[in-house]
Amino acid sequence: MPNVVKGSKQERMVVVPHRPGRAFAFAVAAVLAALGAIVGGGYWGYSQGAAVQAAEARRFAEIDVAFAAVTDENEALRRAIALAERQGQVDQQAAREVGDDLAALQARVAELEADVAYYRQVVHEQTDSTGLMLSRFDLAPGSTQNTKRYKLVLRQQDADGDTYLEGYVGVTLVGRSEGRELRLPLKDVSREQDEVDIRLRFKYFQNVEGEIVVPTGFEPAKIEVSAVAVSPVAKRVDQEFPWGN
């Protein structure tokens, strides 16, 4: 028994078996556990890092694809803009050329119109004093109250006695019936005529005469005469005569 001082507090002693190998085993297990934790943590971190890197790589690949698409689209738009600018320049040039051509054509048209007016005047001066002319038109009371005798004389100015004047003449009775204007060709109101265009063929003169029968309810206003010479000189003569003449 060990020496014990009387009156002092005594510690209870426990007897433990002495096993030096067990402590070593615990130490090794602790070390292995720590190494496992380190290795596991490193592997987990590596796995997470690899996953993040893969996701980033995919994201970068998608960005590259999108960038390439945007680049292609931008290049296509740039070419389209350049083409549009060139087309606009071509259109402007074409518009200027068309404008120049139009101005030249308008000037040419004005020149031709002036020439036509001049030649018409020359022809009018030449034909006005020669060829067909209306020499006389008479209206006289007819056989009944609703009739009138007519006589139209056409002649050839400067006739040489050898040349026939050929053409036609139309005579129209103009008036009103039931409140509206009505135009009646001579053949509809005169038994002596059977054609709207009365044939002309004479050397010096030709008479067109007969009797007009006014239809019931018709109010005559005037007579229109249109004579046309085809040869030897083309000419047209239009004249109106009042019904009360």
Secondary structure, 3 states (H helix, E strand, C coil): CCCCCCCCCCCCCCCCCCCHHHHHHHHHHHHHHHHHHHHHHHHHHHHHHHHHHHHHHHHHHHHHHHHHHHHHHHHHHHHHHHHHHHHHHHHHHHHHHHHHHHHHHHHHHHHHHHHHHHHHHHHHHHHHCCEEEEEEEEEEECCCCCEEEEEEEEEEECCCCCCCEEEEEEEEEEEEECCEEEEEEHHHHCCCCCCCCEEEEECCEEEEEEEEECCCCEEEEEEEEEEEEEECCCEEEEEEEECCC
